[in-house]
Every structure is written in C-alpha cells, then in structure tokens.
Amino acid sequence: MKFRALALAAAISAVGLTSATVSTSAVAQAKEQFFPVLVYRTGAYAANGNPWANGYVDYLKLVNARGGINGVKLSFEECEFGYATDRGVECYERLKGKGATVFQPLSTGVTFALTDKAPVDKIPLVTAGYGRSESQDGSVFAWNFPLLGTYWVGADVAVQHIAKQAGGLDKLKGKKIALVYHDSPFGKEPIPALQERAKLHGFELQLLPVAHPGVEQKATWLQIRQSKPDNVLLWGWGVMNSTALKEAQATGFSRDKMLGIWWAGAEPDVKDVGAGAKGYQALTLQHSAEPNSKVVKDMLEMVHAKGQGTGPKDEVGSVLYMRGLISSMVAVEGVRKAQERYGKGKVMTGEQTRWGLENLTLDQKTLDGMGFAGVMRPVQTSCLDHMGSSWVRIQTWDGTKWTPGADWYQADEKLLRGMVLNASRKYAEEKKITPRTPEQCKL
C-alpha cells in the first residue's frame, strides 16, 4: 500500500517535491481526516479503475488546497485489490483501524461482503451508483449509502428511455429486450427491477450472462443474432464493454439500439471502437464528461498546475474521473455536515460521519458554489432514503466523444420504493435486524 499525506502537500511543494511517503505513526499524530481508498490500478479492470481512483484522490487534494474541511486537512492511503472480492475485504481489514472515515469499494461484490462488517466497525459504506439496491432503506441498512442512484434506478430509467424512443410505455408490449450482463453481483442487480417492468408492460426479458472478465462473447452475440431482440441493455464493466460493442458491430446489431448502464458509458469503453460505436447510448449518474465545469477548472489550476495531480492531466474531466471526484465530494460533504453537529474544525469519527451522510442537504446553490453547476442536481438524504437522488441523463457516443442529452429522467419512486422495502425487510428478518424507528433516526 502506498501512503500519501495530503496535509503535507504545501510543505512538500515548498521544497520542490510532488509527493511523499511518510510513516503511519507520523500521520496519526496530525489532526487529519483519514480516507482509505480501495483501488484497482492493476488487472483486467485497471483501465476503468484508474481514472475513478485519480478523480477520487484529486478531489481530496483540491479540498486541502481550499483549506480543508473547516480547517481539517485530509489524508489518505490506497490499497490495491485488483477487483477481487477477497482482496478487497483484506484491504478493508488493514485500513479500518487507522481512523477510517468511510469506505468506497467500487465493487458490488466487496460491498456485499462488507455490509455485515460496517455496522460492527461503525464505518459507513458509500457506494455511489452501485452496491445493494435495497440499501437505500437506511432504517435497515444504517451504514450503507448508495448515493445518487442504484442499479434498480438505472434499470427503471433504461426502460423509460427505451419506451420513449418507441413512442410510450404501451408500445413495449410484445417487444424483446436482452440484458447482456457481467455474471457477478453487479450484473445481476438490475434483474428484479427489469422483471417487474416486464410484467407491467408485457415485454420479454432475455437474460444473457457474460463470464468475467468479458473478453469471450461470441456465443452471446450469436444468441442475439438468432433471437433478434429489439434492444440490448449492456450491464458491463471494463473490457466487457468494448468487447460487446465490437461483437455488435461484427454481427450487425445496431449500436443505436444498445443502451449501457453508467459503468458502461465511459471513454475506455468506446475509444478502441471509435466510429464503430457511433450511436451507442449510456445512462449517466447525473454527470457525463465535464471538461468545462468549474470544479474541473479549479482542479487544473489548484492541483495539476502545481504538479500535485494523481494521474494524467488530459483525463481530468473525463467520465470516470468525474465519477471518482463526485464520490469523493459526497464523502467530504458528509464530514462537513457531521461537523455542524459534532464540532466544526474537528476530525469526525466514522459514526459521526454516518450521521452527516444521513442528513446531507446539497441544494443547487450549494452545488453550484462548489463548482458543480450543470454537473449535478440536488442531493438530500434521510433515514429512509440513503440514496438522496434518482436523476439520470442519457449520453450518446458520436464517434469521438460523449454528448449528454438535455432531458433528465427520474426513476419511478412508487414502483421502486415497494421493491426496496420488501427486499430490505426480508434482509432484516434474515439478519435479525430491527428497523430503526423515526425517533431512533433522530439520534
């Protein structure tokens, strides 16, 4: 594990250094908010894992450049786990005792494995755009925060978008939608929501799992060629996405009939396919590539221009870089909110940060002031809603870049809320958890 102490950045810069390795004991003596960072910079998913990690860490550096969280500087430590669930759990165990603020595993498999551990260790799990969909219910999942959206949200909006293209939800009757999905907890998450929509609207759902890491899909696309679905939903990650687009091109399946989840809609997914992926669409977790946003301009000026950037300058503002940056931002704002209750200018514990995350109120004025104008819509969490937002846009690959659409979609809260409550109550029964009451939520 490589350790970097962000709080020392100014001093390091003054003597002409761009990074430093310091002992854990030295940092323990400092008044710093510690952020463990689980990463996969190596292995089959590194092309997607790297920009996310760079955006996450860069935002911590930007917060320090802006003075910290009410004066409290941030530090972090990376732990490489190669997208392997067992290694991700090992990273958690190695870092949890160092004053961990939150964990963001960027893996649904690791999230499932840590969901039972987080309440014992009293450390929040922030899973922005992934993880367990039913963990939106904070009365049961007190330590899970699937902020900004879950895979059930993504599945619901995907069906809404396909219906809009077809002329309305009633036009889905008799159609066939194929789900090409990563054969893992991540890929299986949207299935219940899609099955529910299929029952409601009368379309056929074809399930086509793809084995890790997703480089062999010829049999899958032969099935698609034979069954002729009207649309294909791509629920992939890493090399699986570009492979799917290449196979679609080879078999003649129209890319404008393909719609990817937000983890299948980044630059690494399409750059090697180029014009061959033109017309392909993907959901966005609110943001797309945002090179012209104020927060990106601040990042370039206050971090990268001073030689403190984590990764290459030209990736700043890309889709996955922004995803990591926003994931970091919501964690930071959880700490800031916690300080309002437990003391401004103080280091927050994981338990105190959990309260902050559960009481987030990021209105548009606040987001705009932080540099996220045009990037995000408001986020407001509560005991019963650990997600805080269900807004989604659609972006289209034009052959050279991602172009976000003007329309915003919102998941059907009435439909999904019932699913969330049913699943969370079932989980509570299995784990013998008593859901928190409104009175307990105030504590």
FENPE-V135683 format. One record per pair of residues at least 12 apart in sequence whose ideal C-beta (glycine too) atoms are under 6 Angstrom apart, sorted by sequence separation. I is the first residue (numbers start at 1). J is the second residue. D is the distance in Angstrom with one decimal. If there is no record, write none. Layout:
# FENPE-V135683
i = <I I>
j = <J J>
d = <D D>
This chain:
# FENPE-V135683
i = <8 79 208 393 335 39 60 338 364 377 131 338 363 393 60 79 111 362 5 88 133 265 299 338 362 391 392 125 133 264 335 338 88 124 125 126 127 128 129 133 334 337 360 361 391 111 128 129 296 390 124 262 296 360 390 5 88 92 102 103 104 108 214 255 258 259 260 261 262 334 337 7 100 108 206 241 256 262 334 337 358 85 89 102 119 215 234 255 7 85 96 118 213 214 255 177 183 213 214 217 221 225 231 232 233 234 235 237 291 183 242 246 249 290 85 175 176 177 178 179 180 181 183 215 236 241 245 172 173 214 289 178 210 217 221 234 242 289 172 242 169 245 290 155 287 156 45 151 155 159 33 37 39 43 151 155 42 43 32 33 34 35 36 37 38 39 152 40 32 38 40 178 27 187 38 178 267 180 38 176 266 6 176 177 178 179 180 181 182 266 6 9 175 182 133 6 182 383 36 34 36 180 34 7 35 38 6 7 33 6 162 5 112 298 3 158 1 2 109 295 108 294 295 1 108 293 290 287 286 158 286 154 288 283 284 284 281 282 289 288 281 288 280 277 278 275 270 154 129 149 148 129 44 147 48 45 44 128 126 145 48 47 104 123 122 102 122 124 124 124 161 157 62 65 153 62 58 62 145 146 147 148 61 139 58 138 139 61 138 160 136 136 58 101 157 57 157 156 54 156 54 153 51 152 55 59 69 51 69 52 56 60 51 55 59 63 70 51 55 59 52 56 48 52 56 70 71 70 72 137 136 140 134 137 140 18 134 134 140 140 139 139 9 33 33>
j = <20 91 220 405 348 53 74 352 378 391 146 353 378 408 76 95 127 378 22 105 150 282 316 355 379 408 409 143 151 282 353 356 107 143 144 145 146 147 148 152 353 356 379 380 410 131 148 149 316 410 145 283 317 381 411 27 110 114 124 125 126 130 236 277 280 281 282 283 284 356 359 30 123 131 229 264 279 285 357 360 381 109 113 126 143 239 258 279 32 110 121 143 238 239 280 203 209 239 240 243 247 251 257 258 259 260 261 263 317 210 269 273 276 317 113 203 204 205 206 207 208 209 211 243 264 269 273 201 202 243 318 208 240 247 251 264 272 319 203 273 201 277 322 190 322 193 83 189 193 197 72 76 78 82 190 194 82 83 73 74 75 76 77 78 79 80 193 82 75 81 83 224 75 235 88 229 318 232 91 229 319 60 230 231 232 233 234 235 236 320 61 64 230 237 189 64 240 441 95 98 100 244 99 73 101 105 74 75 101 75 231 75 185 371 77 233 77 78 185 371 185 371 372 79 186 375 375 375 376 259 391 261 395 392 393 395 394 395 402 402 396 404 397 397 399 399 397 283 262 285 285 285 213 330 238 238 238 327 331 357 268 268 327 350 350 331 351 353 354 357 394 392 299 302 390 302 299 303 386 387 388 389 303 383 303 383 384 308 386 409 386 387 310 353 409 310 411 411 310 412 311 411 315 416 321 325 335 318 336 320 324 328 320 324 328 332 339 321 325 329 323 327 320 324 328 344 345 345 347 420 420 424 420 424 428 307 423 424 433 435 435 436 308 335 347>
d = <6.0 3.6 5.1 5.8 5.1 4.3 4.8 4.5 5.5 4.8 4.9 5.1 5.1 5.8 5.6 5.9 5.2 5.9 5.0 5.5 3.9 2.5 5.8 5.7 4.4 5.5 4.8 5.9 5.5 5.7 5.4 3.2 5.7 5.4 5.1 4.8 4.9 4.6 5.7 4.1 5.2 3.6 5.8 5.3 5.7 4.1 5.1 5.3 5.9 5.5 5.9 4.8 4.3 4.5 4.1 5.2 3.6 5.8 4.7 5.5 4.9 5.3 5.9 5.7 5.3 5.1 3.8 5.8 5.6 4.2 5.7 5.9 5.2 5.7 5.9 4.5 3.6 4.5 3.8 5.9 5.7 4.1 5.2 5.0 5.1 5.7 5.9 4.5 5.0 5.4 5.4 4.0 6.0 5.8 4.3 5.6 3.9 5.6 2.5 5.4 4.1 4.9 5.2 4.8 5.6 4.1 5.0 5.1 3.6 6.0 5.6 5.9 4.6 5.4 5.6 4.5 4.5 5.8 4.2 5.5 4.9 5.9 5.4 5.6 4.8 3.8 4.6 4.2 3.8 5.7 5.4 5.8 5.9 5.0 4.8 4.8 5.3 5.1 4.5 5.8 5.6 4.7 5.2 3.7 5.0 5.6 4.6 3.8 3.9 4.5 5.3 5.2 5.1 4.0 4.6 4.9 5.6 5.9 5.3 5.0 5.3 4.4 5.9 4.7 5.6 5.8 4.1 5.1 4.4 5.8 4.5 6.0 5.4 5.0 5.9 3.9 5.3 5.9 5.1 4.4 4.0 5.7 5.5 5.0 4.9 4.8 5.4 3.9 5.4 4.6 5.6 5.9 4.5 5.6 5.9 4.8 5.9 3.4 3.9 5.7 4.9 6.0 4.4 3.5 5.4 4.9 5.1 5.6 5.7 5.4 5.2 4.8 5.5 5.5 4.7 5.6 5.9 5.4 5.1 3.2 4.5 3.6 5.8 4.9 4.0 5.1 5.2 4.9 5.0 5.6 5.6 5.1 4.6 5.3 4.6 5.2 5.5 5.7 5.1 5.3 5.0 3.9 4.8 5.1 4.1 4.3 5.0 5.5 5.9 5.5 5.4 4.4 3.9 5.1 5.2 3.9 5.7 4.5 5.5 5.1 5.4 4.3 5.6 3.9 5.2 4.9 4.5 5.8 4.6 5.6 5.7 4.4 5.5 4.3 4.9 6.0 5.9 5.5 4.8 5.3 5.6 5.3 5.0 5.8 5.7 5.0 5.9 5.6 4.0 5.6 5.5 4.4 5.2 5.4 4.5 4.6 5.7 4.4 4.4 5.5 3.5 4.2 5.3 5.4 3.8 4.6 5.4 5.8 5.3 4.8 3.8 5.9 4.0 3.1 3.8 5.6 5.7 4.5 3.8 5.7 5.6 5.8 6.0 3.8 4.4 4.6 4.8 4.8 5.9 5.3 5.1 4.3 5.2 3.8 4.7 4.5 3.6 4.5 5.8 5.1 4.2 4.6 6.0 5.9 5.4>
